[in-house]
Structures are given as structure tokens and as C-alpha cells.
């Protein structure tokens, strides 16, 4: 421990000394143009000599982007009239992302919560009132959405994408033309472009070690197959104990990606495929103490930076309530993914002003969840058994009647702090095919019209087993507790021999089927320094979701085994709602190039968000009484400027939402569809990405966002019973701040480049500041503010070797992104105890890579 502390101090001192004078992080477009010199991407045959930093920055707005526009070959950034961030492979690494979702922090206005682990992130977009999962975020690979819906329950698209050395760059757009192209996402879309082969074989091999017990191997190889045919293959494999060690592998698995491309006479053809098999711990909230409204500290016995409830003692379970007669489940399977992808990209210039483009993707696999989910707050065993009412998670047993033991038969101390956690298992088998075809014609000089057809077919076959409340010690690496008691001379089993208090309360199977069809038109017209675009999309979503109906059954027929006396079981009948909605989205923008290095733009767009299988389609009553479509009206303006000294890309916006749906759940996660509320929101804000380079080797970058967003258009109150305080209230939400989204967030990154006779060294430190944010739409549970420091030191040695040392949260800051999602309103009890997700503690990784 002492040696680790000394190491941390040493690397922190070195990084700060190298970058003394500023703060931290990626500016928008943390790409090659805005980064210190690094070796060229591995797919290049020979690394070019480093360009001066200022010269690179001066070319930044000349970079061509392909996401969010219909231009043949893409548009220069200075010509885009929307918010777009670009990062090449080195910029992605320097961002220190803990997961795919965490990378989105490089785009101002995006707020990824990565405290849940590698997968299952909540992704918030400034002014888009999400509140959980990622309904307003789409992940694309080679321009194709990974699935037909942005999110489902227990699924968001970053969960099926992993970063590795096969990624050439990412383009992240927010709003604007996203409502028209691809899947019509009105929020954010990140498009990951894969590396392909080159004439001269090239590649890289890297090994990474992390202080959390991480070992990881990465590789990439690009090569020529035949004349104008090129191939590539690459991927990674890793195993990690995790910063929060569950006593088994927290992350284990990898992926393999391959491409085959062909240079046509006037275009390109690329085939690609990816296989992902990765298991990841899904981190549940842990106890903390809340002092006042927004100050938090550690709970006795828990280290908020490194501890977890997960343990070998609760890893393997049998779940009799799982649909179809029960199943075995393993916490080590986590919230992982075993998914295969294949795709095709075809672009060709037909001549005489005509061009075509087609993007195709097919995917299929399992995206399961095996995880603990929070219930009521912890209490002493004695209080839990005898003194607390059921509203507070108590059992109300006759005084002195119970016997509580561990698995080994040892008695549990009545003063032992205990907690009941849901051991949830969800099997989710997903499939999707989508195709986006475009044809463009230059009608006259400067004016191009594009017509497109997007079709997506999605399948979702699920089995859910929610509930399974397990009584366990309220300690790191918890132990299960079994309880029996005597009532009227009869011995009754409160738990089974695994510690389960029930066998689930929402044990459904469902089969979702959906077809999405969209036709769009986009016209762009360049008139001197002006570039105008106007686009519209008509889209239909036709979906069904066949869900089994439930009947409570006493599984073993024994009334004295209380844990299985009323288990909801599929009874052979089904409900099958049919959702069929059509809408038209549009967007229009104008960009004016004041000078070759300066432009301004304005844009307006209107978009819609369909319901998905799990949110808005399943469980409605009556069956086809669906909530209204969620609608967005967005107005924004922006300014872009670059010189040898400065880079600025900023935008202001006003976003109006209607049709937002709130579906409360009970403590076991069962959706209460009869208590839904439909409301709106009104948001204004500013997004800024900027950089200043006083010298060719020293640079300071900033990514910043400010949001003034509130809920609106709901004059009634929302009735609720707080499971922590026991109070029944009715809460008004009009004028309440948008949940989970900070009022402000900024990242400052100073970096310095040291040229050496044998290569070069780049060092940077990132300072992140997160402003006030709240848990849910009530606005009653504050999550406070926090700041973090990250660092990176990269040494390029000669032409072939690279060594890097990177770390996150190196000062072990205690910061919260989420509290107990199953509690509406205040989540802290009278004793100040709150279940919440804090940031993980210090994580330092070292990598050695050979490039060839």
C-alpha cells in the first residue's frame, strides 16, 4: 500500500511538473489536429514526422466529417451547422475513458455516468430529460446503428461496443441533422469508424497492466490482400479484478474485429465483422452517510472508493422463479454481452452528378444482466426481524422467535447490520438488421438533393426474474443470511437456504418484434460563403410485444416456506400490444463562412422519440392505450474559429420537450404503469470546446457546458410513498431542475510536448469539475458536486515503441452520480444513511506497445 502511494505521488508530481500552469481535458475535436504529436495510426505504413502543434491546430476545422450530413465524401467541420466532436485513436486514449460511454465526456453537453462499471451506463445529454439508461443516444459502427432502439430496459447501446485499437476515430453529433439520418436519433449519436488495411502491412501489439489487477492484450494488423483489396484484423482480451473487487473476475473477455475493403474506380466497398464476448461487473449502490443536503462521507466499514457487496458467497445461485422452471445464475456473468456483428459499406460516384451510398448491419446475441439491485436502507438484524414495519423493509416477526444463521450454520449477531438486495437475472436475446440507402444528384452547381430509405427490423426475446430479495450482511463482500422462526409452535422458513426472501415478483417472458421504415430527403445549397441545408424524414414504427400474463403460485405447496408462497408464474396466456406510429421530423440550417478560419451557424429541428418494447409498449392499460410520442423542438446557434493561438467551437441552444413519460416502480423494480405521468421540459444552455496554444509545445484545452433546464407542462402532483422515510406525499415537478444533469461541467487539460533526440514525451493533467445535480424528477435528493484529477504520460521511442502511464481519479475524490433509483424523493434516512453510486477510486494503468 505504501509503495502504491509513493508510485501515485511520483507519477502525479511528474505529470503536474510537465504541465505546470493550467488544468485539464479534451477539447471538442480532440483529434490529431488538436493533440500533441503522436505516432500515426497503426494502419499507416510509416509514421510521419511530428507536425508543430500550432500548425496542426490551424488545420482543425478543415477536417472532413461524414456523420450527420448527406454530402458525397463528407463536409469540412467549418461548414457544418451542428455540434460535432471528433477524436482519433490517440485522442481517444488520452481521454482516459473507463468505458465506451465514458468517452462521451469529450463532447460538451454529454454527461455519461460510468460509476456502474463497463456497461449499463446512464447517458445524459444537456437539455434532453432522460433520467436513466440512454434513450437519446445511439451508437453507430461504420455509420450503422447497432440496434433498432437506442435503449430497452437493461440495455443501452454502449453496452455492446468496446474500444480497442481497431477504431480509427469517432464522430459525435448532438441534435441537429441527427433527426433525419440513420435511425433519426434526436439526441446524440457517436459513429465509430474502423481501421482498414493499407498497401504496406502495418500494425501494433500492446500489453497493459493496471493496479486493479488488470492484464490486457491489444493487437491490430492491416495488410494488402491483392490489387486494390485490403484486409485488417485486431482486437483485445483482458481480465481484471476491478477497482471494486468482487472476489471473482470483475471484467473478463474480449473481441475480434476484421475488415475487407476494395478501392473501386470511383468509390469504396468495405465488409466488416466483429465478435464480442465480455463479462462485466454491474456495480450496485453502496451505503454512505449524508450530512446536510449535499455533503457525503463514508459509511462505517465501507470504503466508498473500492468496496462492493459482491462476493463469492453470493456469486452462484439457483433461481426457481425464472420463467420456464428456474435456472442457475452467476454474478460473474455480470451485465455483459456475447454479440456478433457484420456489415457492409458501399459508396460510389456514378458520374454526371449522381452518387449512391449504402450501409448495412446485421447483429445478434445475448445481453444478459446478473446483478444486485438496491431495495430499502440497511438496519440491524434485530430491527429488521422485529421492530421495523414492512414500509421500511421490516418483517414484523413475533419477538424473539427467529433464528438467523450464515451458510456455515454460525449464528448471526442481532446487532449485525443487514440489508435485503434484489438478485436480478435478465436474459435478453437481441437481433437486428438495418439498411440505409441514399442516392444523391447535383441538380445544379452548388445544389445537391439526396433521397434516402432506412429500414430496420428488430427482435427482442427476454426472460426476466426481478425481485429475488436476498438477506445479507451490510458489509463489503457480503454474506447471505438464512432465517427461520417459530409462530404458534410451527417452524416457518422466512428465507430459503440461499438467503432468498422471495423468488421474484416480476417473472415474465416477452417476445418483441419491430419494423422501422423511414424515407428522407435532404437538400444542400452552397451560395458563396453560405451553405444552406433543409431535410425532412417520414418514419413509421410498427411493433408488437407478446408478454406472458402472471398468476401467483405456491411453488412447493408448503405454506410454511414463506419465500415461495406467492411466486408470479407465466400462466399460458399472453398480452400482445400493437404499436403503430408515424411521424415527420425536419431540420434546417445555415452556415456562413466569415473567413476561411471562422464561421457562424443557426439551426432549427423538430424530432420525435418512439416508445420501445419495455418503455411505453409493454404493460399499458388498456392494452393499446400508448403514451404520446415524445417531441423535441431544438433551436441552436454556433460559432467556430481557429488560428495558430486559439481554437473555439461554441453553441447556444433552446430545447423544448413534450410527451415525457414517468413510470414509477416499486422497491422490487416492478413498473407501476397505472401511476404514469406525462409532462414536458424547457432547457437553455451553452456548450464550449476551446484550446489555446501559447507555444508549439504547450497547450490548454477546455470542454465546458452550462444548463438551465426545468420540467414543465404538468400542473398536477405525483403521489408517492417514500420507502426510506415512510412518508406518503404528492410532489409537484413543474419548475424542478432536470434530474441527473449538472448545472455546469467543465474539463481543463494542460499538456506539454517534450521533443527528445530519441523520440518525444507528452504529459497532460485533466481537471474535471461537476456542478450540482439531483437524483430524480422530484429534485429532492441532491447528489452534490465534485472534482477529479486524471493524468497521462506518453513516450514515443524511436519509430516503433510507445510507453504510456495513465490514471483516473488520482486524488481519490468522493463524488456521486446516482442514489437509490427505486426511491422517489429523499433517499437518505433519518440517520443520514443513503445508498448511492460513488466514483471508483484511483486507477493507474501502464502500457507498452510495439508498432510496425
ABEGO torsion letter per residue (X at the ends): XAAAAAAAAAAAAAAAAAABGBBBEBBBGBBAAABBBBBBBAABABBBBBBBAAAAAAAAAABBBABGBABBGEBBAAABABBBBBBBAAAAAAAGBABAAAAAAABBGBBBBAAAEABGBBBBBBGBBAGEEBAABBBBBGGBBABABABBBGBBAAAABBBBAABABBBBBBEEAAAABEAGBABBBBBBBBBBBBABBBEBBBBBBBAAGBBBBBBBBBBBABBGBBBBBBEBBBBBAEABBAGBBABBEBBBBBBBBBBBAAEBBBBBBBBBBBBBBBBBBBBBBBBEAABBBBBBGBBAAABBABBAAAABBBBAABBGGEBBBBAAAEBBBBBBBBBBBBBBBAEGGBBBBBBBBBBBEBBBBBBBBBBBBBBBAAAAAAABBAAAGBAGBBBGABBBBBAAGBBBBAABBBBBBBBBBBBBBBBBBBBBBBBBBBABBGBBBBBBBBBBBBBBBBBBBBEGBBBBBBBBGBBBBBBBBBBGGBBBBABBAAGBABAEABBBBBBBBBBBBBBBBBBBBBBEABBBBBBBBBBBBBBBBBBBBBBBBBAAGBAABAAAABBBBBAGBBBBBBBBBBBBBBBBBBBBBABAABBBBBBBBBBBBBBBAABGABGBOBAABBBBBBBBBBBBBBBBBBBAABBBBBBBBBBBBBGBBBBBBBAAGBBBAAABBBBBBBBBBBBBBBBBBABAABBBBBBBBBBBBBBBGBABBBBBBBAAAGBBBBBBABGBBBBGBBABBBBBBBBBBBBBAAEBBBBBBBBBBBBBBBABAAGABBAEBBBBBBBBBBBBBEAABBBBBBBBGAAGBBBBABBBAABBEBABBAAGBBBBBBBBBBBBBBBBBBBX
